[in-house]
């Protein structure tokens, strides 16, 4: 997984990261500032937009109504879902996630 927050330069960074995007071990990208061209670039590499609810650990293809600024793009849904479900719970602001 990699998370990217480069203040509006996401598309430029991704265009320069073709070898990284082609690496099949990369399963998740979190990007701030999704555009249609960024989405198309990542979809060409096998990624699909996903929505994640940290309180239930649910990863879905349908918008879950939660408001986040970042977009998640998933390549291998089964692997990522399994890892999310098997990760140890942690406590944040009095809530187990």
Steps between C-alpha positions, in 0.01 A plus 500: 500500500603854451333823607552812302431861600704729279282813500351474151790327324355149528463453125859601432630265770293209368613560140859474624425181694408261216741227618365519855139491378577196284642309799233243588599502868354851531142436612368834631552865417357780711492827313377845587354696213349239267435616145359311203846479340656364822221246527545393136877464545458281808222293342737421209726343764219286641392720791137566584352766727400363839337633813616405848329528837765470775245437774362187331809422290270473200647554154236552232466606140192709578525841659440447872401861566799571723669828424874468447725725296711210380415237241600137528586296193519124541660243272440163673172525691518156660852549636437852628168403662662203674785712634260763632293239681801321649685811626508547876250749638628827642329759722457853364316769695336239717378285211638165385576496129 
